[in-house]
Amino acid sequence: MSPGFSLYLQYVCYYLFVKHKPIVNMAGDPSKIENEEDKRESEKRINDTLLVKYFSIYYMNESRKLINSMVDYCQKLIIHYFLFMECIIILSIKKDVI
C-alpha cells in the first residue's frame, strides 16, 4: 500500500510549492487491505465524521522530525535515569559504611 513513483513526484512538487495543502491520504483505500478484519475496521473508520483523511506534506515532515527527536530524547532520559540510580546506590552504600 505504499505510493507509486508518480505520487512521490506529486508530493515533491507540493512540498516545494504548496507545503500546507492537505494531499496525503492517511486513511487509505480499504479495498487494498488483505486481512479481512483490518479491512472491516478500515471501512468502518472511513465513514467516521471525525476522521482526518488528508494531511499536508509540511505536517507529515514535522511529525517525522518530532518522532525522530523523541528517540534521541528517550535515549538521553534513560541514560540520565540510570546515572541517577547509580548515584543513589553509591550514596546509600556510603551511608551504610559511615
C-alpha positions as CSV (number, residue, x, y, z in Angstrom):
1,M,0.0,0.0,0.0
2,S,2.9,2.4,-0.5
3,P,2.6,5.2,-3.0
4,G,3.9,4.8,-6.6
5,F,6.6,7.0,-8.3
6,S,4.1,9.4,-9.7
7,L,2.6,10.1,-6.3
8,Y,6.1,10.7,-4.8
9,L,6.7,13.1,-7.6
10,Q,3.4,14.9,-6.8
11,Y,4.4,15.0,-3.1
12,V,7.7,16.6,-4.0
13,C,6.0,19.3,-6.1
14,Y,3.5,20.0,-3.4
15,Y,6.4,20.2,-0.8
16,L,8.2,22.7,-2.9
17,F,5.3,24.9,-4.0
18,V,2.3,24.3,-1.7
19,K,3.5,22.9,1.6
20,H,0.4,23.4,3.6
21,K,-2.2,21.9,1.2
22,P,-3.6,18.6,2.6
23,I,-2.9,16.0,0.0
24,V,-1.6,12.9,1.8
25,N,-4.4,10.4,2.3
26,M,-3.6,8.6,5.6
27,A,-7.0,6.8,5.7
28,G,-6.1,4.8,2.6
29,D,-8.2,2.5,0.4
30,P,-9.8,-0.3,2.4
31,S,-10.2,-2.5,-0.7
32,K,-6.4,-2.9,-0.9
33,I,-6.2,-4.4,2.6
34,E,-5.8,-8.2,2.5
35,N,-6.6,-9.0,6.1
36,E,-10.4,-9.2,6.4
37,E,-10.6,-8.0,10.0
38,D,-8.4,-5.0,9.2
39,K,-10.5,-4.3,6.1
40,R,-13.8,-4.2,8.0
41,E,-12.2,-1.9,10.6
42,S,-10.9,0.4,7.9
43,E,-14.3,0.5,6.2
44,K,-16.0,1.5,9.5
45,R,-13.4,4.1,10.1
46,I,-13.8,5.7,6.6
47,N,-17.4,6.6,7.5
48,D,-16.4,8.3,10.8
49,T,-17.1,12.0,10.6
50,L,-14.2,12.8,13.0
51,L,-11.6,11.1,10.8
52,V,-9.0,13.4,9.3
53,K,-8.2,11.8,6.0
54,Y,-5.8,14.2,4.4
55,F,-2.6,15.8,5.8
56,S,-0.2,18.3,4.3
57,I,3.4,17.4,3.4
58,Y,4.5,20.1,5.9
59,Y,2.6,18.4,8.7
60,M,3.9,14.9,7.7
61,N,7.5,16.2,7.7
62,E,7.2,18.0,11.0
63,S,5.7,14.8,12.5
64,R,8.6,12.8,11.3
65,K,11.1,15.3,12.8
66,L,9.2,15.1,16.1
67,I,9.2,11.3,16.2
68,N,12.9,11.1,15.4
69,S,13.7,13.6,18.1
70,M,11.7,11.6,20.6
71,V,14.0,8.6,20.1
72,D,17.1,10.7,21.0
73,Y,15.2,12.3,23.9
74,C,14.2,8.9,25.3
75,Q,17.7,7.6,25.0
76,K,19.1,10.5,26.9
77,L,16.4,10.2,29.5
78,I,17.2,6.5,30.1
79,I,20.9,7.3,30.5
80,H,20.1,10.1,33.0
81,Y,17.8,7.8,34.9
82,F,20.4,5.0,35.2
83,L,23.1,7.6,36.2
84,F,20.7,8.9,38.8
85,M,20.0,5.4,40.2
86,E,23.7,4.7,40.3
87,C,24.3,7.8,42.4
88,I,21.5,6.8,44.7
89,I,23.1,3.3,45.1
90,I,26.5,4.8,45.7
91,L,25.1,7.2,48.3
92,S,23.2,4.5,50.1
93,I,26.4,2.3,50.2
94,K,28.5,5.2,51.6
95,K,25.8,5.9,54.2
96,D,25.9,2.3,55.4
97,V,29.7,2.4,55.6
98,I,29.8,5.5,57.7
